[in-house]
Amino acid sequence: MRSLIDILDFTTEELDQLISVANDIIANPQKYSEKCKGKKLATLFFEPSTRTRLSFEAAMYELGGNVLGFSEANSSSAAKGESVADTAKTVSCYADIIAMRHPKEGAPYVASLNASIPVINAGDGGHNHPTQTLADLLTIYREKGGFNNLTIGFCGDLKFGRTVHSLINALARYSGIKVVLISPKELMLPGYVKTDVLEKNNISYTETTDLEEVMPQLDILYMTRVQRERFFNEEDYLRLKDSYVLTPDKLNEAKSDLSIMHPLPRVNEISVAIDDDPRACYFKQVLNGKYMRMALILKLLEV
Amino acid sequence: MNIDSITNGIVIDHITAGRGMLLYDLLGLNNKDCSVALIMRVNSRKCGKKDIIKIDSNISVDFDVIGYVDPNATVNIIRDGKLIEKRNIELPEKLTNVIKCKNPRCITSVEQELDNIFKLTDKENMVYRCIYCETKAKIGK
């Protein structure tokens, strides 16, 4: 029995296989509409989330399965002091697979050690969010036809952005990737990601504070939000939150086939005027997330 | 300074100078009902200065703890006044309930009954990470 806690739990072959299944689901949705008939997904969301929970629920319904669960800790036994281990054991009696979001890092891993059914990490604090990475990978694959020899710019909060760290981890296993890191000095990619992931895998990377300067070389621009909840000091947040705001004029020098991605939600870092630009991919990412979650559920349930 | 030889027990020798107290604490020797000598910063031909711990009893000690604090330490087992075994210490692959995760966002910070488990992720640099949140452990903290 497998679970997905960290994107690195899966080999590149397994990720490629998920992408292939997701593409087949997109092409032939009817073929999959009853694959999970009689199966139940438990969505255990100990902190609020709109898109991830709805995406999991939509994924399971489109596979013909059912969903049960809760969307905040107050409406679960956690409010009474139940441990994650006991919750996982209990829910294993009711459902066939668990998707868990928890504010504490490592909680889904604890669940996977105690559940008798597969567990999917749907986000654990600022630690991991592997199904967002699955959505990102499918988006890149569908936009670019593969992962090799791409120049990918990550822009914004590279220090706290877990989606950036996970995606870099996943992409570092492909060849010919070039990474451009665009951030204010205070929000640069942590040193350990550079040494343990980029340098270890011989990935070429550059760091800059100037988005427009590097725009012409990018195949993909991955924008991120500066997250208020990661700052201890409101002043620092206010000073940094508008570091990068992508507006149509900044795309003048960009490639015509650039793909603009964002894990969402956005605040103001991508102007709404860009939404209709054919290069904007962030809402496609949302849809791709659902297809990858469908492929993931099928894989973990072995159906 | 003279410390008597022990008859039955354990001598942990060649501890990097300054780490003896930490090892004493992590082995929980203050709670053991036996004589223990912690000798710090003595001259050593092999390593300049070193710490030594002598435990005058056949208690069991956790060799993983010794390996975590100082993989270069040596352990001598003494029976009837004679050295019967000399053990070399290695870095343990896993540490269970030896150190606590300091990350306030880690699940172990709210679920006290969970074992605090760290895995060796980088042998060369002696890096241990929490198995739950992957926070790096700093030796002795």
Interface residues (C-beta under 8 A of the other chain):
Chain A: S83 V84 A85 H102 P103 K104 E105 G106 A107 Y109 V110 D124 G125 G126 H127 Y192
Chain B: N103 R105 C106 I107 T108 S109 V110 E111 E113 L114 C130 I131 Y132 C133 E134 T135 K136
